[in-house]
C-alpha cells in the first residue's frame, strides 16, 4: 500500500463528488458505464456489480433529494472516494484511467447537465490577535505555538 499524494486525493475526491452529483441527472447512465468500465480494467469480474451499486446509489440519492437530506450525498461521496482510492491503490495504472474518466466523461457531463457539485460557504470574523483556520475538508496544522 502506498501513501496517496495530494494530487491523487484531489483526483479521487473530484471523481467521487462529480460522479455522485451526476447520478441524479440525465447523464447518469454514461457516468455509470464509465465507472464500471474503469473497474473492469482492474477487476474484470466487477463491472456489473459496480453498475448495480451505482443504480442503487442513484435510487437513494433521488429519494434523499426529494427529502432534502444532504447528509446522504456527503456519505455517498465519501464512500465512492474511498472506493476509488482503493482501486488506484490496487493498480497504479488505474490513476491514468481515472484521470481520463474525469476529463472526458465526468467533467463534460457535469458541464452539460448544469448541475453543481456540493459547495461550501464559510464566513469568519476575527479581532485583535485572533487566528482563523478554515478548510473545505481535512486541515492539518503543524508547528509550535509562538
Secondary structure, DSSP 8 states (H G I E B T S, - for coil): -----HHHHHHHHHHHHHHHHHTTSTTHHHHHHHHHHHHHHH-TT-HHHHHHHHHHHHHHHHHHHHHT-HHHHHHHHHHHHHHHHHHHHH-TTHHHHHHHHIIIIIHHHHHHHT-------------TT------SS-----S---
